[in-house]
């Protein structure tokens, strides 16, 4: 598609002869309906059940039906099975077990761990994409090796676990072209063991994993030290430079100055737009770092394996309710108890996760081999790409544009073919290309590399 050549003024987008499309793709009422099915009552009931197991420490009891990590895992598995049955039986459920040997740090004996994994298979055999949402089921107190004390883990990470469960409940009876996976991982507090195992499995089995959404501490809207209440937004952390970057990829990144455009960062931008479309005003605030300061989470092993993965975390944390023994000091209660949670807030965070998963699943796969052409010395920008290899053929594409100093996409230009010629300088702007279908569902954007 070629746009009429024009002289660019200081406001280059406004100067285009053909106006760009609206910044956001159209909302899908079917996605909004699914988001609205998420129940704060269900989320609270599931957290209360998880808390009732006393502790979910990774080294705790696995045999008791009422206490410890084993009882908690079985509960999540049984709930997944109920959702599957209610949804027609297409969703499969497994206990993905693995043994961790003593590590000299937080594992003092061989431990048989298990991730509880539910899989909703895609309906299109040519669409190999996989989308994964996770939370960690284990909990802890002040001493990370204390496996017997009560560790309610209501928010860390009961909130993420029940969010995953509620998404599985709502989506179990739905049909999408690609595969959705819902997982409660074990061993996060002891060293990201469950997510590390699953990321290695995904790599070994060749999953075409396009998005991993890690939810860890997403159920409290009130922070302490300082006291801040904010129930209007959730943080989304994403890496800028890929953790597994090769020397050649580093060379290209330096050449293009694309530190702010890694696949995980593009996924975060997609989440931000999904929140704008389906969040009822609830915001996904993008944090341009892999995780909270000097910390990591269950998305980290997926980043290390080369997958696009992000972390959702509440806006203002209350550290009196994280990794704390149950006690009261100077009139202030400590411990990760259910009284420290806001389930309406958790419901809204779950809605952004669901909207992201479904919007990605409904959209075509992202375009392949996106390139910016540099053969001609010009102030224009020429782009070309290939149709995605997986799934159905897109009905069209959009070119996304932003200034080099802008954090978010500023304009969208619809394109019918596999090339674009824009009267916008590649010196001053960053470009991305996304696939769209006839209904307007839009993929994650792909940053172009230099084409020869």
JOPEFEN-V239691 format. One record per residue. N is the residue number from 1. PSI is psi in whole degrees, 0 to 359 (none if undefined). OMEGA is omega in whole degrees, 0 to 359 (* if undefined). Layout:
N,PSI,OMEGA / N,PSI,OMEGA
//
This chain:
1,134,179 / 2,134,175 / 3,150,180 / 4,138,180 / 5,136,179 / 6,161,173 / 7,132,182 / 8,130,176 / 9,191,179 / 10,331,175 / 11,83,192 / 12,324,182 / 13,319,181 / 14,338,184 / 15,355,182 / 16,141,180 / 17,324,177 / 18,123,183 / 19,145,177 / 20,169,177 / 21,165,174 / 22,149,186 / 23,325,180 / 24,142,172 / 25,166,181 / 26,146,176 / 27,149,179 / 28,115,181 / 29,330,180 / 30,323,177 / 31,316,179 / 32,322,179 / 33,318,178 / 34,318,177 / 35,318,183 / 36,349,177 / 37,348,179 / 38,134,188 / 39,121,174 / 40,327,178 / 41,316,178 / 42,317,180 / 43,316,180 / 44,317,180 / 45,320,180 / 46,322,177 / 47,316,179 / 48,322,179 / 49,316,179 / 50,318,179 / 51,328,183 / 52,345,179 / 53,6,173 / 54,291,175 / 55,148,173 / 56,29,178 / 57,140,183 / 58,329,181 / 59,12,183 / 60,183,185 / 61,136,175 / 62,356,185 / 63,330,182 / 64,140,176 / 65,354,186 / 66,349,183 / 67,139,172 / 68,177,185 / 69,326,181 / 70,315,179 / 71,321,180 / 72,316,178 / 73,316,181 / 74,323,179 / 75,313,180 / 76,317,178 / 77,313,182 / 78,322,178 / 79,318,176 / 80,318,180 / 81,322,177 / 82,316,179 / 83,318,180 / 84,314,180 / 85,316,180 / 86,333,181 / 87,9,177 / 88,1,173 / 89,7,181 / 90,330,182 / 91,125,180 / 92,153,184 / 93,137,179 / 94,152,166 / 95,106,181 / 96,95,187 / 97,152,178 / 98,152,182 / 99,133,178 / 100,127,180 / 101,160,177 / 102,136,185 / 103,1,181 / 104,5,182 / 105,279,185 / 106,6,174 / 107,111,187 / 108,3,178 / 109,162,176 / 110,133,184 / 111,127,173 / 112,110,180 / 113,168,179 / 114,131,167 / 115,135,178 / 116,114,191 / 117,126,174 / 118,137,183 / 119,124,174 / 120,103,187 / 121,148,177 / 122,159,182 / 123,347,181 / 124,110,183 / 125,342,178 / 126,352,181 / 127,100,186 / 128,2,185 / 129,148,177 / 130,136,176 / 131,130,187 / 132,136,172 / 133,139,186 / 134,159,167 / 135,160,179 / 136,136,188 / 137,340,185 / 138,159,181 / 139,173,180 / 140,169,171 / 141,201,185 / 142,311,177 / 143,112,185 / 144,345,179 / 145,2,180 / 146,103,185 / 147,3,184 / 148,332,181 / 149,154,176 / 150,126,178 / 151,84,188 / 152,321,179 / 153,39,184 / 154,311,182 / 155,325,181 / 156,91,0 / 157,49,172 / 158,324,181 / 159,314,179 / 160,322,181 / 161,313,183 / 162,333,173 / 163,314,178 / 164,316,180 / 165,316,182 / 166,323,175 / 167,320,178 / 168,321,179 / 169,312,184 / 170,325,189 / 171,353,187 / 172,328,181 / 173,4,182 / 174,164,179 / 175,127,179 / 176,153,181 / 177,323,183 / 178,179,188 / 179,136,174 / 180,139,178 / 181,141,182 / 182,124,187 / 183,138,167 / 184,110,185 / 185,153,179 / 186,157,169 / 187,14,180 / 188,313,184 / 189,339,180 / 190,355,178 / 191,32,177 / 192,36,186 / 193,316,182 / 194,314,179 / 195,325,176 / 196,317,177 / 197,316,184 / 198,323,178 / 199,319,177 / 200,320,178 / 201,316,180 / 202,319,179 / 203,314,182 / 204,319,182 / 205,359,175 / 206,35,178 / 207,136,172 / 208,67,186 / 209,110,184 / 210,345,181 / 211,129,173 / 212,120,183 / 213,106,181 / 214,125,180 / 215,113,184 / 216,110,181 / 217,73,185 / 218,18,188 / 219,14,182 / 220,131,182 / 221,7,183 / 222,124,178 / 223,160,179 / 224,141,180 / 225,69,3 / 226,168,178 / 227,112,180 / 228,129,174 / 229,129,179 / 230,105,180 / 231,20,186 / 232,355,184 / 233,159,176 / 234,144,179 / 235,143,174 / 236,113,181 / 237,139,179 / 238,145,179 / 239,146,176 / 240,312,176 / 241,123,182 / 242,137,183 / 243,331,183 / 244,24,184 / 245,132,177 / 246,164,177 / 247,321,179 / 248,320,177 / 249,324,177 / 250,321,178 / 251,315,180 / 252,319,179 / 253,315,179 / 254,323,179 / 255,319,184 / 256,352,186 / 257,50,186 / 258,33,181 / 259,340,183 / 260,19,188 / 261,30,175 / 262,161,179 / 263,322,179 / 264,324,178 / 265,322,176 / 266,323,176 / 267,319,178 / 268,320,177 / 269,322,176 / 270,318,179 / 271,318,179 / 272,319,180 / 273,324,175 / 274,321,178 / 275,320,179 / 276,325,183 / 277,322,191 / 278,5,187 / 279,2,182 / 280,39,179 / 281,349,177 / 282,133,189 / 283,144,168 / 284,104,183 / 285,119,185 / 286,128,175 / 287,119,186 / 288,64,171 / 289,157,186 / 290,328,181 / 291,184,175 / 292,161,190 / 293,117,178 / 294,23,183 / 295,171,181 / 296,172,181 / 297,193,187 / 298,348,173 / 299,338,186 / 300,311,178 / 301,329,178 / 302,321,173 / 303,318,182 / 304,334,177 / 305,0,176 / 306,14,180 / 307,153,173 / 308,117,184 / 309,142,182 / 310,167,178 / 311,130,169 / 312,131,175 / 313,144,180 / 314,160,188 / 315,318,184 / 316,108,184 / 317,152,174 / 318,102,187 / 319,354,171 / 320,345,180 / 321,16,178 / 322,130,174 / 323,43,185 / 324,140,168 / 325,148,177 / 326,118,183 / 327,173,173 / 328,128,178 / 329,125,180 / 330,39,177 / 331,358,181 / 332,126,178 / 333,142,176 / 334,151,178 / 335,152,186 / 336,75,185 / 337,163,186 / 338,337,181 / 339,344,179 / 340,15,186 / 341,159,178 / 342,102,188 / 343,336,173 / 344,321,177 / 345,315,178 / 346,321,178 / 347,318,180 / 348,322,177 / 349,322,176 / 350,323,180 / 351,320,178 / 352,320,176 / 353,313,181 / 354,315,180 / 355,321,179 / 356,311,181 / 357,312,185 / 358,319,178 / 359,320,176 / 360,317,183 / 361,323,181 / 362,333,182 / 363,156,172 / 364,164,173 / 365,157,181 / 366,153,179 / 367,159,182 / 368,154,173 / 369,55,179 / 370,129,185 / 371,149,168 / 372,130,185 / 373,138,186 / 374,13,183 / 375,325,183 / 376,134,177 / 377,102,189 / 378,160,174 / 379,1,176 / 380,172,174 / 381,120,178 / 382,130,181 / 383,150,172 / 384,159,182 / 385,177,178 / 386,155,176 / 387,149,179 / 388,148,181 / 389,332,185 / 390,143,172 / 391,193,184 / 392,157,180 / 393,133,177 / 394,154,175 / 395,344,179 / 396,191,182 / 397,165,171 / 398,141,172 / 399,124,179 / 400,142,186 / 401,140,171 / 402,155,174 / 403,155,183 / 404,335,180 / 405,358,184 / 406,136,180 / 407,334,185 / 408,157,176 / 409,140,184 / 410,336,181 / 411,155,178 / 412,134,179 / 413,113,179 / 414,144,181 / 415,136,182 / 416,333,184 / 417,210,184 / 418,17,177 / 419,160,174 / 420,144,178 / 421,103,186 / 422,138,177 / 423,51,181 / 424,133,187 / 425,130,175 / 426,346,175 / 427,328,191 / 428,352,186 / 429,155,175 / 430,142,185 / 431,152,172 / 432,155,179 / 433,133,179 / 434,152,175 / 435,150,174 / 436,155,173 / 437,182,185 / 438,334,180 / 439,355,179 / 440,3,175 / 441,133,190 / 442,137,181 / 443,175,168 / 444,145,180 / 445,149,178 / 446,128,178 / 447,134,179 / 448,149,169 / 449,174,183 / 450,126,177 / 451,147,182 / 452,none,*
//
